[in-house]
């Protein structure tokens, strides 16, 4: 119980740092065919005064009826239920334009990863792995650590009684004279909450002959990154792979860091080479965006082009400082198209972003910067 209380306090602290101020609770519908799982979910979210259980459902049709009747802010949705599964519920919610956000509960298997990624493509905001601990208390602690910060991060804006501190306008970035004319040699991308959907918009928009490699740190468990890479590879003109230790970088190839592994890049005889390891967790994350960005700045200097996409927390901020100090360029996703504007917002508020753009515009701007540098840039947005 003491560990559970500590996890809840940590989640509340993270919410306060994100600017969340409690007014009325976030109303949550729990939909799962397992009575044990429903109980765990109810207890996990009930530990926060910012969240309340609006209702329970034990199959897909019951969940859909309850969503329409109770109008919850959030649905915790099991993907494998009788009568109507989670994917069918998501499709019906989208067809009916239901406003509730969805966090899906998935199993840590390859099949579970595939279904989860499909759920994210159909509109789910995030996912939480089902606990694998044998003891109920340990499973509850796992859920509390994973779930509460994600729930609170999805509701930082005005609406349903939640407000946020007003973000300062983006400062004009410092112009680095030593990097003003150097072309980009590597594209590094950091992303977390809402990442698969953002990557499905970003990567397919790149041309096959993009003249630089892409390195991606996506916060995601083991098994999931391999499935994500295969899914994106089928949708993109360029090649998308899960990163392998010692791989030599190729232009026009996107490398996704393995789940629960850090990814760094180094130069050997001028060629970029990947290093994967399971060193200490940074900013509660492995893979770490900060670590990837710092290694790229050390290896490529002003030739780094960094992109920070949607995600909760602040991973990437320290790495962007290193990119900026080396003379590299930084683009971040805007608030309106981000599932959670934690990671990109932190970089923008620090005045490190060269541009703040909708996710749909980032690929166009990157392509212009590396293939058509003389063409006019997309107008830089203020937030």
Secondary structure, DSSP 8 states (H G I E B T S, - for coil): -HHHHHHHHHHHHHHHHTT-B-SS-EEEEEE-S-HHHHHHHHHHHHTSTTEEEEEEESSHHHHHHHHHHH--SEEEEESS-SSS-HHHHHHHHHHTT---EEEEEE-SSHHHHHHHHHHHHTT--EEEE----SSHHHHHHHHHHHHHHHHHHTT-SSBTTBB-------------GGGSS----EEEEEE-TTHHHHHHHHGGGS-TT-SSEEEEEE---TTHHHHHHHHHHHH-SSEEEE--TT-B--TTEEEE--TT-EEEEEEETTEEEEEEE----BTTBSS-HHHHHHHHHHHHGGGEEEEE-SBSS-TTHHHHHHHHHHT-EEEEE-TTT-S-BSHHHHHHHTT--SEEE-HHHHHHHHHHHHH-TTS--------
